[in-house]
Amino acid sequence: MSWNTMIDGYMKNGKVDDAVKLFEQMPQRDAVSWTILIGGFVKKDLGTLGLGLWINQFIMKQDFRDNIRISNSLIDMYSRCGCIGFGE
């Protein structure tokens, strides 16, 4: 079973802490990993503005800056927080 599948399963079953711990242990995170994590926070209504800003800042420093899936996930999270302007 893959890391991403495990993280997705944890998020879908409300085990957010376990999902984050596993994410932090991953030897290499890719666009799918980030999308699953962000999407899980959004679906669980945990897409707080502070988390979104931190993730956005981290992603801008990585190679995922131009990834459409990650960008869309961040925009979705910002819109749910009522701060769509941060998604620009």
RAWOPE-V874983 format. One record per pair of residues at least 6 apart in sequence whose ideal C-beta (glycine too) atoms are under 6 Angstrom apart, sorted by sequence separation. I is the first residue (numbers start at 1). J is the second residue. D is the distance in whole Angstrom. If there is no record, write none. Layout:
BEGIN
i=<I I>
j=<J J>
d=<D D>
END
This chain:
BEGIN
i=<41 64 78 10 11 78 10 78 7 75 23 7 6 7 56 3 52 52 4 8 4 7 11 47 4 49 31 47 35 39 42 47 49 35 38 42 31 34 31 35 42 31>
j=<47 70 84 18 19 86 19 87 19 87 37 22 22 23 74 26 77 78 32 36 33 36 40 77 36 81 64 80 69 73 76 81 83 70 73 77 67 70 69 73 80 70>
d=<5 5 5 5 5 5 4 4 5 4 6 5 6 6 6 5 5 6 5 5 6 5 3 4 6 5 6 5 5 6 6 6 6 6 4 5 5 5 6 5 6 6>
END
